[in-house]
Amino acid sequence: MEENSIEQEKKNFTPKNGFNLVGIDYFDNPDGQLYLIENFEMYQDALNAKKNRKKPEEYLILYKGPGGEYLSR
């Protein structure tokens, strides 16, 4: 059930346009683990922002694919 909650939260944080850099709060409850850092127009800008973080593995880039599917990296 926790996995479905996280997947739903990813969908909620996925922008219609551009790329959202979101942080993962492992200490929060399963219903509120993600928080928005910034929205970027270009993927490369979001990727650079993620790489410049102290712990890049604690961040996700959320976006919609060409078919409207929800994607994260």
mmCIF file of the C-alpha atoms, coordinates in Angstrom:
data_MODEL
# 
_entry.id   MODEL 
# 
loop_
_atom_site.group_PDB 
_atom_site.id 
_atom_site.type_symbol 
_atom_site.label_atom_id 
_atom_site.label_alt_id 
_atom_site.label_comp_id 
_atom_site.label_asym_id 
_atom_site.label_entity_id 
_atom_site.label_seq_id 
_atom_site.pdbx_PDB_ins_code 
_atom_site.Cartn_x 
_atom_site.Cartn_y 
_atom_site.Cartn_z 
_atom_site.occupancy 
_atom_site.B_iso_or_equiv 
_atom_site.pdbx_formal_charge 
_atom_site.auth_seq_id 
_atom_site.auth_comp_id 
_atom_site.auth_asym_id 
_atom_site.auth_atom_id 
_atom_site.pdbx_PDB_model_num 
ATOM 1  C CA . MET A 1 1  ? 0.000  0.000  0.000   1.00 0.00 ? 1  MET A CA 1 
ATOM 2  C CA . GLU A 1 2  ? 2.859  2.376  0.739   1.00 0.00 ? 2  GLU A CA 1 
ATOM 3  C CA . GLU A 1 3  ? 4.198  1.867  -2.816  1.00 0.00 ? 3  GLU A CA 1 
ATOM 4  C CA . ASN A 1 4  ? 0.854  2.987  -4.309  1.00 0.00 ? 4  ASN A CA 1 
ATOM 5  C CA . SER A 1 5  ? 0.888  6.071  -2.090  1.00 0.00 ? 5  SER A CA 1 
ATOM 6  C CA . ILE A 1 6  ? 4.356  7.074  -3.283  1.00 0.00 ? 6  ILE A CA 1 
ATOM 7  C CA . GLU A 1 7  ? 3.418  6.482  -6.918  1.00 0.00 ? 7  GLU A CA 1 
ATOM 8  C CA . GLN A 1 8  ? 0.302  8.633  -6.496  1.00 0.00 ? 8  GLN A CA 1 
ATOM 9  C CA . GLU A 1 9  ? 2.377  11.345 -4.864  1.00 0.00 ? 9  GLU A CA 1 
ATOM 10 C CA . LYS A 1 10 ? 4.800  11.282 -7.835  1.00 0.00 ? 10 LYS A CA 1 
ATOM 11 C CA . LYS A 1 11 ? 1.847  11.799 -10.176 1.00 0.00 ? 11 LYS A CA 1 
ATOM 12 C CA . ASN A 1 12 ? 0.607  14.699 -8.040  1.00 0.00 ? 12 ASN A CA 1 
ATOM 13 C CA . PHE A 1 13 ? 4.013  16.405 -8.253  1.00 0.00 ? 13 PHE A CA 1 
ATOM 14 C CA . THR A 1 14 ? 4.472  15.816 -12.005 1.00 0.00 ? 14 THR A CA 1 
ATOM 15 C CA . PRO A 1 15 ? 4.055  19.095 -13.913 1.00 0.00 ? 15 PRO A CA 1 
ATOM 16 C CA . LYS A 1 16 ? 1.988  19.479 -17.072 1.00 0.00 ? 16 LYS A CA 1 
ATOM 17 C CA . ASN A 1 17 ? 4.977  21.247 -18.640 1.00 0.00 ? 17 ASN A CA 1 
ATOM 18 C CA . GLY A 1 18 ? 8.651  21.126 -17.836 1.00 0.00 ? 18 GLY A CA 1 
ATOM 19 C CA . PHE A 1 19 ? 10.463 19.149 -15.165 1.00 0.00 ? 19 PHE A CA 1 
ATOM 20 C CA . ASN A 1 20 ? 9.991  19.249 -11.392 1.00 0.00 ? 20 ASN A CA 1 
ATOM 21 C CA . LEU A 1 21 ? 12.904 18.622 -9.085  1.00 0.00 ? 21 LEU A CA 1 
ATOM 22 C CA . VAL A 1 22 ? 11.468 17.134 -5.903  1.00 0.00 ? 22 VAL A CA 1 
ATOM 23 C CA . GLY A 1 23 ? 13.106 16.067 -2.672  1.00 0.00 ? 23 GLY A CA 1 
ATOM 24 C CA . ILE A 1 24 ? 12.380 12.880 -0.765  1.00 0.00 ? 24 ILE A CA 1 
ATOM 25 C CA . ASP A 1 25 ? 11.800 13.217 2.963   1.00 0.00 ? 25 ASP A CA 1 
ATOM 26 C CA . TYR A 1 26 ? 12.388 9.744  4.367   1.00 0.00 ? 26 TYR A CA 1 
ATOM 27 C CA . PHE A 1 27 ? 11.333 10.808 7.864   1.00 0.00 ? 27 PHE A CA 1 
ATOM 28 C CA . ASP A 1 28 ? 7.867  12.037 6.910   1.00 0.00 ? 28 ASP A CA 1 
ATOM 29 C CA . ASN A 1 29 ? 4.844  9.774  6.812   1.00 0.00 ? 29 ASN A CA 1 
ATOM 30 C CA . PRO A 1 30 ? 4.198  7.784  3.598   1.00 0.00 ? 30 PRO A CA 1 
ATOM 31 C CA . ASP A 1 31 ? 1.457  10.220 2.564   1.00 0.00 ? 31 ASP A CA 1 
ATOM 32 C CA . GLY A 1 32 ? 3.808  13.193 2.327   1.00 0.00 ? 32 GLY A CA 1 
ATOM 33 C CA . GLN A 1 33 ? 7.331  12.142 1.450   1.00 0.00 ? 33 GLN A CA 1 
ATOM 34 C CA . LEU A 1 34 ? 7.896  14.414 -1.556  1.00 0.00 ? 34 LEU A CA 1 
ATOM 35 C CA . TYR A 1 35 ? 8.349  18.175 -1.612  1.00 0.00 ? 35 TYR A CA 1 
ATOM 36 C CA . LEU A 1 36 ? 8.869  20.529 -4.546  1.00 0.00 ? 36 LEU A CA 1 
ATOM 37 C CA . ILE A 1 37 ? 12.267 22.171 -4.973  1.00 0.00 ? 37 ILE A CA 1 
ATOM 38 C CA . GLU A 1 38 ? 11.885 23.912 -8.345  1.00 0.00 ? 38 GLU A CA 1 
ATOM 39 C CA . ASN A 1 39 ? 10.335 23.626 -11.810 1.00 0.00 ? 39 ASN A CA 1 
ATOM 40 C CA . PHE A 1 40 ? 12.613 23.771 -14.859 1.00 0.00 ? 40 PHE A CA 1 
ATOM 41 C CA . GLU A 1 41 ? 11.805 24.240 -18.538 1.00 0.00 ? 41 GLU A CA 1 
ATOM 42 C CA . MET A 1 42 ? 14.725 22.101 -19.698 1.00 0.00 ? 42 MET A CA 1 
ATOM 43 C CA . TYR A 1 43 ? 15.666 18.615 -18.513 1.00 0.00 ? 43 TYR A CA 1 
ATOM 44 C CA . GLN A 1 44 ? 19.389 19.451 -18.501 1.00 0.00 ? 44 GLN A CA 1 
ATOM 45 C CA . ASP A 1 45 ? 18.805 22.299 -16.037 1.00 0.00 ? 45 ASP A CA 1 
ATOM 46 C CA . ALA A 1 46 ? 16.869 19.983 -13.704 1.00 0.00 ? 46 ALA A CA 1 
ATOM 47 C CA . LEU A 1 47 ? 19.573 17.320 -14.004 1.00 0.00 ? 47 LEU A CA 1 
ATOM 48 C CA . ASN A 1 48 ? 22.327 19.831 -13.183 1.00 0.00 ? 48 ASN A CA 1 
ATOM 49 C CA . ALA A 1 49 ? 20.373 21.078 -10.162 1.00 0.00 ? 49 ALA A CA 1 
ATOM 50 C CA . LYS A 1 50 ? 19.963 17.484 -8.949  1.00 0.00 ? 50 LYS A CA 1 
ATOM 51 C CA . LYS A 1 51 ? 23.677 16.737 -9.416  1.00 0.00 ? 51 LYS A CA 1 
ATOM 52 C CA . ASN A 1 52 ? 24.634 19.881 -7.473  1.00 0.00 ? 52 ASN A CA 1 
ATOM 53 C CA . ARG A 1 53 ? 22.700 18.738 -4.380  1.00 0.00 ? 53 ARG A CA 1 
ATOM 54 C CA . LYS A 1 54 ? 24.616 17.311 -1.415  1.00 0.00 ? 54 LYS A CA 1 
ATOM 55 C CA . LYS A 1 55 ? 22.885 13.907 -1.776  1.00 0.00 ? 55 LYS A CA 1 
ATOM 56 C CA . PRO A 1 56 ? 21.559 13.663 -5.362  1.00 0.00 ? 56 PRO A CA 1 
ATOM 57 C CA . GLU A 1 57 ? 20.071 10.224 -4.663  1.00 0.00 ? 57 GLU A CA 1 
ATOM 58 C CA . GLU A 1 58 ? 17.503 11.890 -2.383  1.00 0.00 ? 58 GLU A CA 1 
ATOM 59 C CA . TYR A 1 59 ? 15.957 13.846 -5.285  1.00 0.00 ? 59 TYR A CA 1 
ATOM 60 C CA . LEU A 1 60 ? 13.813 12.945 -8.286  1.00 0.00 ? 60 LEU A CA 1 
ATOM 61 C CA . ILE A 1 61 ? 13.074 14.680 -11.559 1.00 0.00 ? 61 ILE A CA 1 
ATOM 62 C CA . LEU A 1 62 ? 9.391  14.242 -12.440 1.00 0.00 ? 62 LEU A CA 1 
ATOM 63 C CA . TYR A 1 63 ? 7.937  14.907 -15.897 1.00 0.00 ? 63 TYR A CA 1 
ATOM 64 C CA . LYS A 1 64 ? 5.399  13.700 -18.435 1.00 0.00 ? 64 LYS A CA 1 
ATOM 65 C CA . GLY A 1 65 ? 6.533  11.699 -21.436 1.00 0.00 ? 65 GLY A CA 1 
ATOM 66 C CA . PRO A 1 66 ? 5.408  12.316 -25.028 1.00 0.00 ? 66 PRO A CA 1 
ATOM 67 C CA . GLY A 1 67 ? 2.447  9.964  -24.552 1.00 0.00 ? 67 GLY A CA 1 
ATOM 68 C CA . GLY A 1 68 ? 1.353  11.646 -21.322 1.00 0.00 ? 68 GLY A CA 1 
ATOM 69 C CA . GLU A 1 69 ? 2.887  8.930  -19.145 1.00 0.00 ? 69 GLU A CA 1 
ATOM 70 C CA . TYR A 1 70 ? 4.360  9.856  -15.758 1.00 0.00 ? 70 TYR A CA 1 
ATOM 71 C CA . LEU A 1 71 ? 8.150  9.515  -15.658 1.00 0.00 ? 71 LEU A CA 1 
ATOM 72 C CA . SER A 1 72 ? 10.841 10.014 -13.024 1.00 0.00 ? 72 SER A CA 1 
ATOM 73 C CA . ARG A 1 73 ? 14.644 9.874  -12.913 1.00 0.00 ? 73 ARG A CA 1 
# 
